[in-house]
Amino acid sequence: MEGPWAQEFEQALDSVSSDFQREVLSDGEVTPAEYAEAQQRFRECAAASGLDVKTHQEGGFSFSHPNQQEGESIAESCSLKTLNYVEALYLDPLANPENVPWDEAYLRCLQASGVVEESMTAEDMANWEWDYDDPAQRACSEDPLGSDSAATG
Protein backbone atom coordinates (compact mmCIF):
# COMPACT_ATOMS: atom_id res chain seq x y z
CA MET A 1 0.00 0.00 0.00
CA GLU A 2 1.01 3.58 -0.58
CA GLY A 3 0.01 6.97 0.73
CA PRO A 4 0.03 8.82 4.03
CA TRP A 5 -2.27 6.30 5.74
CA ALA A 6 -0.68 3.10 4.34
CA GLN A 7 0.98 2.12 7.62
CA GLU A 8 -2.27 2.47 9.57
CA PHE A 9 -4.14 0.34 7.02
CA GLU A 10 -1.44 -2.34 7.17
CA GLN A 11 -1.51 -2.36 10.98
CA ALA A 12 -5.29 -2.62 10.95
CA LEU A 13 -5.16 -5.51 8.49
CA ASP A 14 -2.83 -7.32 10.88
CA SER A 15 -5.29 -6.75 13.74
CA VAL A 16 -8.76 -7.32 12.28
CA SER A 17 -10.50 -10.56 13.01
CA SER A 18 -13.42 -10.29 10.58
CA ASP A 19 -13.38 -11.05 6.88
CA PHE A 20 -15.67 -8.05 6.28
CA GLN A 21 -13.25 -5.52 7.76
CA ARG A 22 -10.29 -7.21 6.09
CA GLU A 23 -12.03 -6.92 2.70
CA VAL A 24 -12.94 -3.26 3.26
CA LEU A 25 -9.42 -2.29 4.35
CA SER A 26 -7.48 -4.37 1.83
CA ASP A 27 -7.40 -1.68 -0.88
CA GLY A 28 -6.10 1.06 1.44
CA GLU A 29 -9.23 3.21 1.51
CA VAL A 30 -12.70 3.18 3.00
CA THR A 31 -15.48 4.55 0.82
CA PRO A 32 -18.64 6.22 2.15
CA ALA A 33 -20.63 3.15 1.05
CA GLU A 34 -18.28 0.80 2.92
CA TYR A 35 -18.53 2.95 6.04
CA ALA A 36 -22.34 2.93 5.79
CA GLU A 37 -22.31 -0.86 5.39
CA ALA A 38 -20.03 -1.25 8.42
CA GLN A 39 -22.42 0.88 10.48
CA GLN A 40 -25.38 -1.20 9.27
CA ARG A 41 -23.61 -4.46 10.15
CA PHE A 42 -22.77 -3.06 13.57
CA ARG A 43 -26.43 -2.14 14.21
CA GLU A 44 -27.58 -5.58 13.04
CA CYS A 45 -25.03 -7.37 15.23
CA ALA A 46 -26.07 -5.32 18.25
CA ALA A 47 -29.79 -5.84 17.58
CA ALA A 48 -29.26 -9.61 17.34
CA SER A 49 -27.93 -9.46 20.92
CA GLY A 50 -30.77 -7.26 22.18
CA LEU A 51 -28.97 -3.92 22.03
CA ASP A 52 -30.74 -0.92 20.52
CA VAL A 53 -27.87 1.11 19.03
CA LYS A 54 -27.74 4.28 16.98
CA THR A 55 -24.65 5.05 14.90
CA HIS A 56 -23.57 8.60 14.13
CA GLN A 57 -22.28 9.67 10.72
CA GLU A 58 -19.47 11.66 12.35
CA GLY A 59 -18.41 8.55 14.28
CA GLY A 60 -19.34 6.78 17.44
CA PHE A 61 -22.66 5.45 18.59
CA SER A 62 -25.15 5.56 21.41
CA PHE A 63 -27.30 2.82 22.84
CA SER A 64 -29.98 2.07 25.34
CA HIS A 65 -29.91 -1.09 27.41
CA PRO A 66 -31.19 -1.80 30.91
CA ASN A 67 -27.72 -3.01 31.96
CA GLN A 68 -25.03 -0.48 30.97
CA GLN A 69 -22.14 -2.93 31.42
CA GLU A 70 -23.85 -5.62 29.35
CA GLY A 71 -24.69 -3.05 26.67
CA GLU A 72 -21.07 -1.89 26.51
CA SER A 73 -19.90 -5.49 26.21
CA ILE A 74 -22.27 -6.20 23.32
CA ALA A 75 -21.32 -2.94 21.58
CA GLU A 76 -17.60 -3.61 21.96
CA SER A 77 -17.93 -7.15 20.63
CA CYS A 78 -19.98 -6.05 17.63
CA SER A 79 -17.72 -3.09 16.92
CA LEU A 80 -14.63 -5.30 16.80
CA LYS A 81 -16.36 -7.52 14.22
CA THR A 82 -17.82 -4.82 12.00
CA LEU A 83 -17.00 -1.18 12.56
CA ASN A 84 -13.96 -0.46 14.71
CA TYR A 85 -11.13 -0.25 12.18
CA VAL A 86 -13.37 0.74 9.27
CA GLU A 87 -14.69 3.79 11.12
CA ALA A 88 -11.27 4.97 12.24
CA LEU A 89 -9.78 4.59 8.77
CA TYR A 90 -12.72 6.33 7.15
CA LEU A 91 -12.97 9.33 9.49
CA ASP A 92 -9.30 9.94 10.36
CA PRO A 93 -8.14 10.37 6.73
CA LEU A 94 -11.09 12.72 6.09
CA ALA A 95 -10.02 14.91 9.02
CA ASN A 96 -6.30 14.68 8.30
CA PRO A 97 -5.67 13.62 4.66
CA GLU A 98 -1.89 13.96 4.88
CA ASN A 99 -1.74 12.16 8.26
CA VAL A 100 0.08 15.04 9.93
CA PRO A 101 0.87 14.18 13.58
CA TRP A 102 -1.62 16.12 15.70
CA ASP A 103 1.05 17.74 17.91
CA GLU A 104 2.72 19.00 14.75
CA ALA A 105 -0.60 20.29 13.38
CA TYR A 106 -1.35 22.14 16.63
CA LEU A 107 2.15 23.63 16.62
CA ARG A 108 1.95 24.78 12.99
CA CYS A 109 -1.41 26.40 13.64
CA LEU A 110 -0.19 28.19 16.76
CA GLN A 111 2.91 29.39 14.93
CA ALA A 112 0.90 30.58 11.91
CA SER A 113 -1.45 32.44 14.27
CA GLY A 114 1.49 34.14 15.97
CA VAL A 115 0.59 32.62 19.33
CA VAL A 116 3.98 30.90 19.79
CA GLU A 117 7.48 31.53 18.51
CA GLU A 118 8.70 29.77 15.38
CA SER A 119 11.40 28.17 17.54
CA MET A 120 8.85 26.17 19.56
CA THR A 121 9.02 22.42 18.89
CA ALA A 122 6.46 19.63 18.93
CA GLU A 123 8.18 18.31 22.08
CA ASP A 124 7.52 21.69 23.72
CA MET A 125 3.81 21.11 23.11
CA ALA A 126 3.79 18.50 25.90
CA ASN A 127 4.08 21.34 28.41
CA TRP A 128 1.93 23.84 26.52
CA GLU A 129 -0.84 25.46 28.58
CA TRP A 130 -3.84 26.17 26.35
CA ASP A 131 -5.77 29.37 26.96
CA TYR A 132 -9.22 28.60 25.56
CA ASP A 133 -10.29 32.20 26.16
CA ASP A 134 -7.86 33.22 23.40
CA PRO A 135 -9.76 32.88 20.08
CA ALA A 136 -6.63 31.92 18.12
CA GLN A 137 -5.70 29.18 20.57
CA ARG A 138 -9.26 27.89 20.72
CA ALA A 139 -9.41 27.79 16.91
CA CYS A 140 -6.15 25.83 16.75
CA SER A 141 -7.30 23.37 19.42
CA GLU A 142 -10.59 22.74 17.59
CA ASP A 143 -9.34 22.69 14.01
CA PRO A 144 -5.53 22.63 13.82
CA LEU A 145 -5.47 21.84 10.11
CA GLY A 146 -7.86 24.64 9.22
CA SER A 147 -10.21 22.17 7.52
CA ASP A 148 -13.40 23.91 8.69
CA SER A 149 -12.42 27.26 7.22
CA ALA A 150 -11.15 25.66 4.02
CA ALA A 151 -14.38 23.71 3.59
CA THR A 152 -16.59 26.74 4.09
CA GLY A 153 -14.58 29.08 1.93
C-alpha positions in Angstrom: 0.0 0.0 0.0 1.0 3.6 -0.6 0.0 7.0 0.7 0.0 8.8 4.0 -2.3 6.3 5.7 -0.7 3.1 4.3 1.0 2.1 7.6 -2.3 2.5 9.6 -4.1 0.3 7.0 -1.4 -2.3 7.2 -1.5 -2.4 11.0 -5.3 -2.6 11.0 -5.2 -5.5 8.5 -2.8 -7.3 10.9 -5.3 -6.8 13.7 -8.8 -7.3 12.3 -10.5 -10.6 13.0 -13.4 -10.3 10.6 -13.4 -11.0 6.9 -15.7 -8.1 6.3 -13.2 -5.5 7.8 -10.3 -7.2 6.1 -12.0 -6.9 2.7 -12.9 -3.3 3.3 -9.4 -2.3 4.3 -7.5 -4.4 1.8 -7.4 -1.7 -0.9 -6.1 1.1 1.4 -9.2 3.2 1.5 -12.7 3.2 3.0 -15.5 4.5 0.8 -18.6 6.2 2.2 -20.6 3.1 1.0 -18.3 0.8 2.9 -18.5 2.9 6.0 -22.3 2.9 5.8 -22.3 -0.9 5.4 -20.0 -1.3 8.4 -22.4 0.9 10.5 -25.4 -1.2 9.3 -23.6 -4.5 10.1 -22.8 -3.1 13.6 -26.4 -2.1 14.2 -27.6 -5.6 13.0 -25.0 -7.4 15.2 -26.1 -5.3 18.3 -29.8 -5.8 17.6 -29.3 -9.6 17.3 -27.9 -9.5 20.9 -30.8 -7.3 22.2 -29.0 -3.9 22.0 -30.7 -0.9 20.5 -27.9 1.1 19.0 -27.7 4.3 17.0 -24.6 5.1 14.9 -23.6 8.6 14.1 -22.3 9.7 10.7 -19.5 11.7 12.4 -18.4 8.6 14.3 -19.3 6.8 17.4 -22.7 5.4 18.6 -25.1 5.6 21.4 -27.3 2.8 22.8 -30.0 2.1 25.3 -29.9 -1.1 27.4 -31.2 -1.8 30.9 -27.7 -3.0 32.0 -25.0 -0.5 31.0 -22.1 -2.9 31.4 -23.8 -5.6 29.3 -24.7 -3.0 26.7 -21.1 -1.9 26.5 -19.9 -5.5 26.2 -22.3 -6.2 23.3 -21.3 -2.9 21.6 -17.6 -3.6 22.0 -17.9 -7.2 20.6 -20.0 -6.1 17.6 -17.7 -3.1 16.9 -14.6 -5.3 16.8 -16.4 -7.5 14.2 -17.8 -4.8 12.0 -17.0 -1.2 12.6 -14.0 -0.5 14.7 -11.1 -0.3 12.2 -13.4 0.7 9.3 -14.7 3.8 11.1 -11.3 5.0 12.2 -9.8 4.6 8.8 -12.7 6.3 7.2 -13.0 9.3 9.5 -9.3 9.9 10.4 -8.1 10.4 6.7 -11.1 12.7 6.1 -10.0 14.9 9.0 -6.3 14.7 8.3 -5.7 13.6 4.7 -1.9 14.0 4.9 -1.7 12.2 8.3 0.1 15.0 9.9 0.9 14.2 13.6 -1.6 16.1 15.7 1.0 17.7 17.9 2.7 19.0 14.7 -0.6 20.3 13.4 -1.3 22.1 16.6 2.1 23.6 16.6 1.9 24.8 13.0 -1.4 26.4 13.6 -0.2 28.2 16.8 2.9 29.4 14.9 0.9 30.6 11.9 -1.4 32.4 14.3 1.5 34.1 16.0 0.6 32.6 19.3 4.0 30.9 19.8 7.5 31.5 18.5 8.7 29.8 15.4 11.4 28.2 17.5 8.9 26.2 19.6 9.0 22.4 18.9 6.5 19.6 18.9 8.2 18.3 22.1 7.5 21.7 23.7 3.8 21.1 23.1 3.8 18.5 25.9 4.1 21.3 28.4 1.9 23.8 26.5 -0.8 25.5 28.6 -3.8 26.2 26.4 -5.8 29.4 27.0 -9.2 28.6 25.6 -10.3 32.2 26.2 -7.9 33.2 23.4 -9.8 32.9 20.1 -6.6 31.9 18.1 -5.7 29.2 20.6 -9.3 27.9 20.7 -9.4 27.8 16.9 -6.2 25.8 16.8 -7.3 23.4 19.4 -10.6 22.7 17.6 -9.3 22.7 14.0 -5.5 22.6 13.8 -5.5 21.8 10.1 -7.9 24.6 9.2 -10.2 22.2 7.5 -13.4 23.9 8.7 -12.4 27.3 7.2 -11.2 25.7 4.0 -14.4 23.7 3.6 -16.6 26.7 4.1 -14.6 29.1 1.9 
